[in-house]
Amino acid sequence: MEMLLKNAFVYIGTEFVKADILIKDGRIVDIFEKADILCENTYDLNNLYIFPGFTDVHVHLREPGFSYKETIKSGSMASAKGGFTHIFSMPNLNPAPDSADTLKAQLDIIEKDAEIEVIPYGCITKERKGEVLSDMDAMKDSVCAFTDDGSGIQTKELMKKAMEKAKSLDKIIAAHCEDNSLLKGGYIHDGEYAKQNGHKGICSESEWGQIARDLCLAKQTGVKYHVCHISTKESVEIIRKAKRDGVDVTCETGPHYLVFNDMDLKDEGRFKMNPPIRSEEDRLALIEGIKDGTIDMIATDHAPHSKDEKSKGLSGSMMGVVGIETSFPVCYTHLVKKNIISLEDLIKLMNENPSKRFNKLNEIKKGEICDLCIFDLKEEYEINPEEFISMGKSTPFAGEKVFGRCVATIYKDKFVYGDLKQYK
């Protein structure tokens, strides 16, 4: 397939330029200031924006084992609708990928059904039970990193062993930091909303305490260490200090932590996730972490559940919300349009930084694979979960008005979402 994309603002290198892009057989043949060539499939994009396909390092695809929640097919299609072309799938599965054999069950489905690039994580421990290390050696060439996401590694000794093994394999340890001894039955932030409404709270130390422990271990072992979904002000400051001290650490946060505080909660399952939405003080600290580079990337922690599993309020619903289809418009609306960060900074957070950290750099460049998404930044619309491709519909952003709709996502030689017929 050959196509010419004309009159768009294109993110090239570290900035936006007005350019035309010629694509043939799944690769970018050339980039012109203004193309003067004939092409059967020419699209005049009329000042739309072209970004490199986004990278999300934290996605739950639920297959194998829980395909009633999401499948690799539906999750990868939903990702394409959100502008993502590279996603890394978490190991909360059955079987959990803790060996070459159990990992193969997932890899076979990815090979058959994934619409974009899907790279799995391997477990840190067997069956994610936090007792014995997984067979990391056997999985190292097929996984992006190792994590027991959904469960914190409870003992210092086991985490040190895991880091030493990952260091020897030159792989990342991606940690869900949660001290079970501090949870005490909590399910939302231990803050003002919980006190006012009689809910059991999760204290901030349950997150930042393990981060502090792990950063000491990461400094000792020299492992590449990544912290999943940080939500507290203490986490930001601890990671900021570790970076100054030379620890090889990166971290992520999610759009919901940057937009909401605990006083925005409603007693509905769509506001329940782990870690929970924290206080306004925490939210502002996360914003500062985004601005000063302490927080390296925005990841969705896209975690679909069935309607029934999310219909039991804050106390009874399962943890996890969806976000792969709303991440860019939410962040563009609340961070860029409010002049908190630039559009270029947002692209770094959603593509450049995560792809560099996990060695999957994708950029719009002559000779590279065609890997891009096209957005209309002027279009305002209301988020309607019933329009999601994802099988999961539970989002705290339901009903929110946002700017930035994905028009099309192209990966290699295929429109994996949308088309450009109206621009022909």
C-alpha positions as CSV (number, residue, x, y, z in Angstrom):
1,M,0.0,0.0,0.0
2,E,1.2,3.5,-0.9
3,M,-0.2,6.7,0.6
4,L,0.7,10.3,1.0
5,L,-0.3,12.2,4.1
6,K,-0.3,16.0,3.4
7,N,-0.7,19.2,5.4
8,A,-0.2,17.9,8.9
9,F,1.7,18.9,11.9
10,V,4.1,16.1,12.4
11,Y,6.2,15.2,15.5
12,I,9.7,14.7,14.1
13,G,12.6,14.5,16.5
14,T,11.6,16.7,19.4
15,E,9.3,19.2,17.7
16,F,6.3,19.6,15.4
17,V,6.8,20.6,11.8
18,K,4.3,21.1,9.0
19,A,5.1,18.3,6.6
20,D,3.9,15.6,4.1
21,I,4.7,11.9,4.6
22,L,5.0,9.3,1.9
23,I,4.4,5.8,3.0
24,K,4.9,2.6,1.0
25,D,4.9,-1.1,1.9
26,G,4.6,-0.3,5.6
27,R,7.6,2.1,5.8
28,I,8.1,5.9,5.7
29,V,9.7,6.5,2.3
30,D,10.2,10.2,2.7
31,I,9.2,13.3,4.6
32,F,8.7,16.5,2.6
33,E,8.2,20.1,3.5
34,K,5.7,20.1,0.7
35,A,5.4,17.0,-1.6
36,D,5.1,17.6,-5.3
37,I,4.4,14.0,-6.4
38,L,1.4,12.0,-7.6
39,C,0.1,9.2,-5.3
40,E,-3.2,7.3,-5.8
41,N,-4.0,7.4,-2.0
42,T,-3.4,11.1,-1.1
43,Y,-5.0,12.5,2.0
44,D,-5.1,16.2,2.8
45,L,-5.2,16.2,6.6
46,N,-5.9,19.9,6.9
47,N,-3.7,20.7,10.0
48,L,-4.4,17.5,11.9
49,Y,-1.6,16.2,14.2
50,I,0.5,13.1,13.5
51,F,2.3,11.5,16.5
52,P,4.4,8.4,16.7
53,G,2.2,5.6,17.9
54,F,2.0,5.8,21.7
55,T,3.6,3.2,24.1
56,D,1.8,2.0,27.2
57,V,4.0,0.0,29.6
58,H,1.1,-1.1,31.9
59,V,-1.9,-2.8,30.3
60,H,-4.1,-5.7,31.4
61,L,-5.3,-7.8,28.5
62,R,-6.8,-10.6,30.7
63,E,-6.0,-13.5,28.3
64,P,-5.4,-16.3,28.8
65,G,-7.7,-17.1,31.8
66,F,-10.1,-14.2,32.0
67,S,-11.3,-13.5,28.5
68,Y,-14.8,-12.6,29.8
69,K,-13.1,-9.3,30.9
70,E,-11.0,-8.6,27.8
71,T,-9.2,-10.4,25.1
72,I,-5.9,-9.7,23.3
73,K,-8.0,-8.9,20.2
74,S,-10.3,-6.5,21.9
75,G,-7.6,-4.9,24.1
76,S,-5.3,-4.3,21.2
77,M,-8.1,-2.9,19.0
78,A,-9.0,-0.5,21.9
79,S,-5.4,0.5,22.2
80,A,-5.3,1.4,18.5
81,K,-8.3,3.6,19.0
82,G,-6.4,5.4,21.7
83,G,-3.4,5.9,19.4
84,F,-1.3,3.2,20.9
85,T,0.8,0.9,18.7
86,H,3.0,-0.7,21.5
87,I,1.6,-2.1,24.7
88,F,3.1,-4.2,27.4
89,S,0.7,-6.8,29.0
90,M,0.7,-7.6,32.7
91,P,0.9,-11.1,34.0
92,N,-2.3,-11.3,36.1
93,L,-3.4,-14.3,34.0
94,N,-4.2,-18.0,34.2
95,P,-1.7,-19.5,33.7
96,A,0.5,-16.7,35.0
97,P,3.6,-16.5,32.8
98,D,6.3,-17.8,35.1
99,S,8.0,-20.2,32.8
100,A,8.6,-20.8,29.1
101,D,5.6,-23.1,28.9
102,T,3.1,-20.8,30.7
103,L,4.4,-17.8,28.8
104,K,3.8,-19.6,25.5
105,A,0.0,-19.8,26.2
106,Q,-0.1,-16.0,25.9
107,L,2.5,-15.6,23.1
108,D,0.4,-17.9,20.9
109,I,-2.7,-15.7,21.3
110,I,-0.7,-12.6,20.7
111,E,0.7,-14.0,17.5
112,K,-2.8,-14.9,16.3
113,D,-4.9,-12.0,17.5
114,A,-2.9,-8.8,18.3
115,E,-3.7,-5.9,16.1
116,I,-0.6,-3.9,17.3
117,E,2.7,-4.9,19.0
118,V,2.0,-6.6,22.3
119,I,4.9,-7.5,24.5
120,P,4.3,-9.5,27.7
121,Y,5.8,-9.2,31.1
122,G,7.1,-12.3,32.9
123,C,6.3,-12.9,36.6
124,I,8.9,-12.2,39.2
125,T,7.7,-15.2,41.3
126,K,6.0,-18.5,40.5
127,E,2.2,-18.0,40.1
128,R,2.8,-14.4,41.4
129,K,2.6,-15.9,44.9
130,G,5.7,-14.1,46.2
131,E,7.4,-17.2,47.4
132,V,9.9,-18.6,44.8
133,L,11.5,-16.9,41.8
134,S,10.0,-17.7,38.4
135,D,12.1,-19.2,35.6
136,M,13.5,-15.8,34.4
137,D,16.2,-17.3,32.3
138,A,13.7,-19.2,30.2
139,M,11.6,-16.1,29.6
140,K,14.2,-13.4,29.2
141,D,14.2,-13.2,25.4
142,S,10.4,-13.0,25.1
143,V,9.4,-10.5,27.8
144,C,9.8,-6.7,28.2
145,A,10.6,-7.0,32.0
146,F,9.6,-8.9,35.1
147,T,6.8,-7.9,37.5
148,D,4.3,-9.4,39.9
149,D,1.9,-6.5,39.2
150,G,-1.1,-6.6,41.5
151,S,1.0,-7.9,44.3
152,G,4.0,-6.4,46.1
153,I,7.0,-8.5,46.9
154,Q,6.7,-8.7,50.6
155,T,10.2,-9.6,51.7
156,K,13.4,-7.7,51.3
157,E,15.3,-10.9,50.8
158,L,13.2,-12.2,47.9
159,M,13.2,-8.8,46.1
160,K,17.0,-8.6,46.4
161,K,17.3,-12.1,44.8
162,A,14.9,-11.0,42.0
163,M,16.9,-7.9,41.4
164,E,20.2,-9.8,41.3
165,K,18.8,-12.3,38.8
166,A,17.3,-9.5,36.6
167,K,20.6,-7.6,36.7
168,S,22.4,-10.7,35.4
169,L,19.9,-10.9,32.5
170,D,20.0,-7.1,31.8
171,K,16.2,-6.9,32.4
172,I,14.0,-4.5,34.3
173,I,12.2,-5.2,37.5
174,A,8.9,-3.3,37.4
175,A,7.4,-3.2,40.9
176,H,3.9,-2.9,42.2
177,C,4.8,-1.5,45.6
178,E,2.3,-2.5,48.3
179,D,3.0,-3.6,51.8
180,N,0.2,-6.0,52.7
181,S,0.7,-5.5,56.5
182,L,-0.4,-1.9,56.2
183,L,-3.6,-2.4,54.1
184,K,-5.9,-3.4,57.0
185,G,-8.9,-4.1,54.7
186,G,-8.7,-0.7,53.0
187,Y,-10.0,-0.1,49.5
188,I,-9.8,3.7,48.9
189,H,-7.4,6.4,50.1
190,D,-7.2,6.9,53.8
191,G,-8.3,10.5,53.6
192,E,-11.1,12.9,54.1
193,Y,-13.6,11.2,51.8
194,A,-13.1,7.8,53.6
195,K,-13.6,9.5,57.0
196,Q,-16.7,11.4,56.0
197,N,-18.3,8.4,54.4
198,G,-17.3,5.5,56.6
199,H,-15.0,3.7,54.1
200,K,-11.9,1.7,55.0
201,G,-8.7,3.5,53.9
202,I,-5.4,2.5,52.4
203,C,-2.6,4.5,53.9
204,S,0.1,6.1,51.7
205,E,2.9,4.3,53.4
206,S,1.7,1.0,52.0
207,E,3.0,2.3,48.7
208,W,6.0,4.6,49.5
209,G,7.4,2.3,52.2
210,Q,8.2,-0.5,49.7
211,I,9.5,2.1,47.1
212,A,12.0,3.3,49.7
213,R,13.0,-0.3,50.5
214,D,13.4,-1.2,46.9
215,L,15.4,1.8,45.9
216,C,18.0,0.9,48.5
217,L,18.2,-2.6,47.0
218,A,18.3,-1.2,43.5
219,K,21.3,1.0,44.4
220,Q,23.0,-2.1,45.9
221,T,22.4,-4.4,43.0
222,G,22.5,-1.9,40.1
223,V,19.3,-3.3,38.6
224,K,17.1,-1.4,36.2
225,Y,14.2,-0.6,38.4
226,H,10.7,0.8,37.4
227,V,8.0,1.7,39.8
228,C,4.4,1.1,38.6
229,H,1.5,3.6,39.1
230,I,2.8,5.9,41.8
231,S,0.1,7.9,43.6
232,T,1.6,9.6,46.7
233,K,3.6,12.8,47.3
234,E,6.1,10.7,49.3
235,S,6.7,8.4,46.4
236,V,7.5,11.4,44.2
237,E,10.0,12.8,46.6
238,I,11.7,9.4,47.4
239,I,12.1,8.7,43.7
240,R,13.3,12.3,43.0
241,K,16.1,11.8,45.6
242,A,17.0,8.4,44.3
243,K,17.5,9.8,40.8
244,R,19.8,12.5,42.2
245,D,21.7,9.7,43.9
246,G,22.3,7.9,40.6
247,V,19.9,5.0,41.1
248,D,18.7,3.5,37.7
249,V,15.0,4.1,38.4
250,T,12.1,5.2,36.3
251,C,8.4,5.5,37.3
252,E,4.9,6.0,35.9
253,T,1.6,7.4,37.0
254,G,-1.8,7.3,35.5
255,P,-4.2,10.0,34.1
256,H,-6.7,9.5,36.9
257,Y,-4.1,10.3,39.6
258,L,-3.3,13.5,37.8
259,V,-6.9,14.7,37.4
260,F,-8.8,13.6,40.4
261,N,-8.4,13.8,44.2
262,D,-10.3,11.7,46.8
263,M,-12.9,14.3,47.3
264,D,-14.0,13.7,43.7
265,L,-14.9,10.1,44.5
266,K,-18.4,8.7,44.2
267,D,-19.6,5.4,45.7
268,E,-19.3,3.7,42.4
269,G,-17.0,0.9,41.2
270,R,-15.6,3.2,38.4
271,F,-13.7,5.1,41.0
272,K,-12.0,2.1,42.5
273,M,-8.5,1.1,41.5
274,N,-5.2,0.1,43.2
275,P,-3.5,2.3,44.2
276,P,-6.4,4.5,45.0
277,I,-7.0,8.1,44.0
278,R,-5.3,10.1,46.7
279,S,-5.6,13.6,48.2
280,E,-5.3,17.0,46.4
281,E,-1.8,17.4,48.0
282,D,-0.8,14.1,46.4
283,R,-2.2,15.1,43.0
284,L,-0.3,18.4,43.0
285,A,2.9,16.6,43.9
286,L,2.4,14.2,41.0
287,I,1.9,17.2,38.7
288,E,5.2,18.6,39.9
289,G,6.8,15.3,39.3
290,I,5.5,15.3,35.7
291,K,6.9,18.8,35.2
292,D,10.3,18.3,36.6
293,G,11.0,14.9,35.1
294,T,10.8,12.8,38.3
295,I,7.9,10.9,36.7
296,D,9.1,9.5,33.4
297,M,5.9,8.3,31.8
298,I,2.1,8.2,31.8
299,A,0.7,4.6,31.7
300,T,-3.0,3.7,31.9
301,D,-3.0,0.6,34.1
302,H,-5.9,-0.4,31.8
303,A,-7.7,-3.0,33.9
304,P,-11.0,-4.2,32.5
305,H,-13.6,-6.1,34.5
306,S,-17.1,-7.3,33.8
307,K,-20.1,-5.0,34.5
308,D,-21.2,-7.1,37.5
309,E,-17.7,-7.0,39.0
310,K,-17.7,-3.2,38.9
311,S,-21.3,-2.6,40.0
312,K,-20.9,-3.1,43.8
313,G,-19.8,0.4,44.9
314,L,-16.4,1.2,46.4
315,S,-16.5,-1.5,49.0
316,G,-17.6,-4.4,46.9
317,S,-16.3,-3.8,43.3
318,M,-13.1,-5.2,42.0
319,M,-10.0,-3.0,41.7
320,G,-9.2,-1.5,38.3
321,V,-10.6,0.8,35.7
322,V,-10.1,1.1,31.9
323,G,-8.2,3.9,30.2
324,I,-6.5,3.0,27.0
325,E,-9.0,4.8,24.8
326,T,-9.1,8.0,26.9
327,S,-5.5,8.5,28.0
328,F,-4.4,11.0,25.4
329,P,-7.5,13.2,25.3
330,V,-7.7,13.3,29.1
331,C,-4.1,14.3,29.4
332,Y,-4.2,16.7,26.5
333,T,-7.3,18.4,28.0
334,H,-6.1,18.6,31.6
335,L,-2.4,19.0,31.2
336,V,-1.7,20.7,27.8
337,K,-4.7,22.9,27.3
338,K,-4.4,24.1,30.9
339,N,-0.7,25.0,30.2
340,I,0.7,22.6,32.8
341,I,3.0,20.9,30.2
342,S,3.5,21.3,26.5
343,L,2.2,19.0,23.8
344,E,5.8,18.0,23.1
345,D,6.2,17.0,26.8
346,L,3.1,14.9,26.6
347,I,4.4,13.0,23.6
348,K,7.6,12.3,25.5
349,L,5.6,11.0,28.5
350,M,3.4,8.8,26.3
351,N,5.9,7.6,23.7
352,E,9.5,8.7,23.8
353,N,10.3,8.0,27.5
354,P,8.5,4.7,27.8
355,S,9.8,3.4,24.5
356,K,13.4,4.4,25.3
357,R,13.3,2.8,28.8
358,F,11.9,-0.5,27.4
359,N,14.1,-0.5,24.3
360,K,11.2,-0.2,21.8
361,L,11.9,3.3,20.4
362,N,9.5,4.3,17.7
363,E,9.7,7.6,15.8
364,I,8.6,9.2,12.6
365,K,11.7,9.1,10.5
366,K,12.6,8.3,6.9
367,G,13.2,4.6,6.4
368,E,11.4,3.6,9.7
369,I,8.3,1.3,9.9
370,C,5.1,3.3,9.6
371,D,4.0,3.5,13.2
372,L,1.8,6.6,13.9
373,C,-1.5,8.0,15.0
374,I,-3.4,10.9,13.7
375,F,-5.5,13.2,16.0
376,D,-7.9,16.1,15.6
377,L,-7.0,18.2,18.6
378,K,-9.9,20.7,18.0
379,E,-12.7,18.3,18.4
380,E,-14.5,18.4,21.7
381,Y,-16.6,15.4,22.8
382,E,-18.0,13.6,25.9
383,I,-16.5,10.3,27.0
384,N,-19.1,7.6,26.6
385,P,-18.0,4.2,27.8
386,E,-20.7,2.5,25.6
387,E,-18.6,3.6,22.6
388,F,-15.5,1.9,23.8
389,I,-14.0,-1.0,21.9
390,S,-12.7,-2.4,25.1
391,M,-14.9,-5.0,26.8
392,G,-14.4,-3.0,30.0
393,K,-16.6,0.0,30.4
394,S,-15.8,1.2,33.9
395,T,-14.0,4.6,33.9
396,P,-13.9,7.6,36.3
397,F,-13.9,9.8,33.2
398,A,-17.4,8.8,32.0
399,G,-19.3,12.0,31.0
400,E,-16.2,14.1,31.0
401,K,-15.8,16.5,28.1
402,V,-12.3,16.3,26.4
403,F,-10.5,17.5,23.4
404,G,-8.5,15.3,20.9
405,R,-10.1,12.5,19.0
406,C,-8.1,9.8,17.3
407,V,-8.9,9.8,13.6
408,A,-6.7,6.9,12.6
409,T,-3.8,4.7,13.8
410,I,-1.5,3.1,11.2
411,Y,0.9,0.3,12.1
412,K,3.1,-1.1,9.4
413,D,1.0,-1.3,6.3
414,K,-2.5,-1.4,7.9
415,F,-5.0,1.0,9.4
416,V,-5.4,-0.7,12.7
417,Y,-8.0,2.0,13.7
418,G,-10.1,4.3,11.6
419,D,-9.4,5.4,8.1
420,L,-8.8,8.7,6.2
421,K,-11.6,8.5,3.6
422,Q,-13.0,11.8,4.5
423,Y,-9.6,13.5,3.8
424,K,-9.1,11.9,0.3
